[in-house]
Amino acid sequence: MLLGLVVGPLLGRSAQPLGELGGLVIQLIKTVATPLLFLAIISAVLKTEVSWRQGGRLIVFAVLNTCIALAIGMTLSNTLQPGRHMNLPTSDATRAAAVTYADKKVDLLETLSGYVPKDWVSPFLNNLIIPIIVLALMLGFALRAVRAEQQAQGSAAYKVIEDSIATFLRVMEVILIWVIRLIPLAVFGVVAKTIGQYGYAPLKGLAAYVGVGLLGLALHVLLTYQAWIRFYVGMKLSRFWRAAREPVALALGTNSSLATLPVTLRALDDLGVSKSASAMGACVGTNLNNDGIVLYEGMAVLFVAQACGIELSVGEQLLAAGTALIAAMGVAGVPEAGFISLALVLSTVGLPLELLPLLLTVDWIIARARSVTNALSDMVLSILIDRSGVPAAAPKPR
């Protein structure tokens, strides 16, 4: 990153091709991470007992954390008013870019219907994570039912499929590790391209936007997550952060919580979290607890309204909050997903889209903080599911 900050200004717009390095590596990560997630869920369903109680705990903790994140983002924007420090750009290029998103809406029924897979191929071609999770759960539980039938009949044919799934899962993990080794090169290219194309001026004009966004994400991590870990779970914070160090570093570098999944699962193993809880929190729940995206959207929606001089009532803010929750549910852990989702939210609530191109110039900073928050959210959710399923210890006899 530091080298990119130096090379970018030296090359200027000639650094544009370097940005392709990041795109190529991210594309490889997405290509490997999607089947990895699919196989990881099937393997977890086959090897562990995932009860309905765990599913209920997943929903409760995920929704609670998401609502807290949204409240933090919107409270900071209402209190600090970062949008008041920014002049709305009125260039033709800005208006033309805004028109691209003008007709996009978040339709609740359409969104829910999009979660139902139409076939076995499209979800993988289009990286539709929730349909892939649905397919993995269907296949996993069906294989468990077939296994029970064959065991009752004295047959062991199911072991061939179980061993094959475990082998293919390990193959995808190895390939992803190879791709991850290219991440430093990709980070250099993306930073050099961004600084070379836009310079440092956008950082000055959007200092309030970036500062409030990073502040909100930091507060959620340091207050919400640490409170859960320390007071509800009873785990030492130093132990948690030692295990979380590698997932945090990888999420920061790849800008993707989904690409961090194998490292996240390994960190949870180091913390002694059960396999079933890790599968529910980090694999199944990865698209239900996008705290970083939801917090960012709640902050950014109000930022845009303030910059445009638009006063939103409490009801309108609640509408924007609900829209952000819906839009973030199906967002995969890939770069810029939060920004695309923000465009849909702004269009749905009727706010101007003129600021979007300008916000994109510094989104590479906030996006990495969003990914780190989402990766930590996966870890915390898994720990909460595991902890809430542990019965209280019996009192020792005197």
Order of alpha helices (4+ residues) and beta strands (2+ residues): alpha-alpha-alpha-alpha-alpha-alpha-alpha-alpha-alpha-alpha-alpha-alpha-alpha-alpha-alpha-alpha-alpha-alpha-alpha
